[in-house]
Amino acid sequence: MSILYDERPFHTRVKDVMDNQFKVKAIQKAQDVFYTKRKALVEQVPAWEEFRTEAAALRDHTLRNLDYYLNMFAENAEKAGAHVFFANSDKEATDYALEVLRQKEAKMIVKSKSLLTEEISLNEELIKAGINVNETDLAEFILQTDDWNPPSHIVVPALHLERSKIREVFHDKLGYEGTENPEEMTRFVRKFIRKRFLTANVGFTGCNFGVAETGSITIVSNEGNGRMSSSIPRTQIAVMGMERLVPDLASLDVMMELLVRSSVGAKISNYFSLITGPAKPGEADGPEDLHIIIVNNGRTNVLGGEFNSMLRCIHCGACMNICPVYRHITGHAYGSIYPGPMGAVLTPLLVGYEKAGALPYASTLCGECWEHCPVKIPIHELLLKHRENIAEHTNVRPAIEKPIFKTAATMFANSFLYDMGTKAAAVGMKAVAKDDAMPEWMKVLPVAGGWIKSKDMGTMKLHKFRDVYAKYEKNKKKGTF
Amino acid sequence: MDEAKKRDFIGRISRALGREAIPDYVAPFDMSHGPQADMYDDLTQDQVVAMFKTECEKVGTHYIETTKDQLGQVLLDEIEKRGGGKVIYPNSDEVREYNLEELFAKEPADKATFIKWDASKGRDANINASQDAEIGITFPVMGIAETATVVQPSTEESGRSIGLLPITHIAVLHTDTIVPRMTQSMAALSEVYKEDPSSFPTNIVHISGPSNTADIELVRVVGVHGPINVTFILVD
């Protein structure tokens, strides 16, 4: 998969999602579950805000000195026996991986979950080269088996598929004869993939944090596929975004405090692996060769610029677990492997406004994403910055906007016109309303339809806030409040 | 490493940061004032161990308390409770210290058979033995109370596969190695590294319960790729 897996217009993608209520409900349930669990845990950490502040400062410190720490990381990783490759682009990264596979005469690989490998289209390139690719994370395995169905969430990517559909896919593609019980299906997959773990030539993994002090990579996982991919095959290839560094082991303590709580509302993942070089001579398992591919792929365009703070991101998914827009349009409406608020900032940075200029508008700018971000990325401000850039420097903005804003400016500048306009609308809406809600037929109207189509709108109130406030001010003066 | 490629790659980063070259020195990030620095400072070791146990209970990780004298028997009982079968164990000092091999030898073969990890037999033999085993026994070096985690390094004597491939993992942890948080465990690992980087374990896995997933409709299922059952035996 590349960064954008669905390049149809934003509204087409949204409409597609809206037509699939199972998908929408599944995402809403995930939000509710993760939110409740996260909230309960965060409340148990009195110093949560201090941790966020410290983590944000730590990430900024690392980014400000990224050249220094990357150099240190590479030197220490090499000292530990790893091969480090610096890839400026996605193609350089996949070419290097293919070259390693060629040298190892590898025919089959196993892979644990990594968004970055999606970003660089690793699977496509491997398949093109005739390599047997096996996703091993349960959700990724389901998506692969379903002909590479795209992910809808970065933590639980196959949430949009109901169990009956998964059963059907397993039955049709893998000859599964069991029930749609999640435990039974999971056991089936365990057995199916175990064989591949034991015979694969190479294990691909991502890297949550590289540790400059020791040259270590780390893998956070619950299922154990990260452990398998880094323990059983003779060669391990880890792919790491260049910004995913921490200075030292002590930093991991702070990052882990925040990452898993923010991500799924658990104190820690079941497994957290710290891998420093390949297996030593004499060890009877673990990779004999460890390759670490460090990827830029557009990140230097972000580093040090107005969107620099986006590179603090540790891919926890907390922003999408709270976002009211994501709740309604789900991951698939973004069309990007990086969905939700973080994706709406990051995707345009990586692929440009021409292709992803609609995403910064998929937000109410309520700021909940920032409040829940463990590294305090001001996501809503960055989204606004995108909109400013789009308005000022590109032609992506819809042409109709100009006259609308001109009229709006005149209206808002003149309080009498504004008052009359909205009150007229209120009277008008009241006239057509049924049970105080707008009737279905209104949705086909050009302007009002757009306003009420995706919302359950009440009628605009005759007693507007401004009126109520004026009354309040008047009464305050009279001393009746 | 391709040095020219590295110079080019890092050079781009330096330039994005507004400088020509990598700085010679960067003052380390000061973590001494972070909230983690003095958390649980006032706890006694007994309280730290109690926290570990409470956390095990909260997340449903099975643990058994015992003493050094009783460890052998407790281990055999737990093996039986977990259904016996083939058991793989490390070639480590603890096994000798507790005379476990003597005990294992006395156990009737219909209850359990024991295989020792033996790196000299090579990769395939050890991985296959672990894959065949129903139970793997390991001796983690540290425990972390706040998350009920054990810290398990891989060595020549105790490979990655032992606590990974069998359906049941039994980890024997000494309670005096339990620390409150990852703050202390990472500090300890950092000490080990600084003392001699070449002796640093190549793989250290933090294990906090059995393998699990919620990937299908958010239904929690225990046991995906790693062990389905985990027991921590806490030795006082």
Interface residues (C-beta under 8 A of the other chain):
Chain A: A26 K29 A30 V33 A47 E50 F51 E54 A57 L58 H61 T62 R64 N65 L66 D67 Y68 Y69 L70 N71 A74 N76 E78 K79 A80 H83 V84 F85 F86 A87 N88 T136 D137 L138 A139 I142 V156 P157 A158 L159 E162 R163 I166 P182 E183 M185 T186 R187 V189 R190 I193 R194 F197 L198 E213 T214 N222 E223 G224 N225 R227 M228 S230 S231 I232 R234 M242 P247 D248 L249 A250 S251 L252 D253 V254 M256 E257 V264 K267 I268 S269 N270 Y271 F272 S273 L274 I275 T276 G277 P278 A279 K280 G282 E283 A284 D285 G286 I294 N296 T300 N301 L303 G304 G305
Chain B: M1 D2 K5 K6 D8 F9 I10 R12 I13 S14 R15 A16 L17 G18 R19 I22 P23 V26 P28 F29 M31 G34 P35 Q36 M39 E55 V59 W117 D118 A119 K121 G122 R123 A125 N126 I127 S130 Q131 E146 T147 T149 S154 T155 E156 G159 R160 S161 L164 R181 M182 T183 M186 A187 L189 S190 Y193 P197 F200 P201 T202 N203 I204 V205 H206 I207 S208 G209 P210 S211 N212 T213 A214 D215 I216 E217 L218 V219 V221 G223 V224 H225 G226 P227
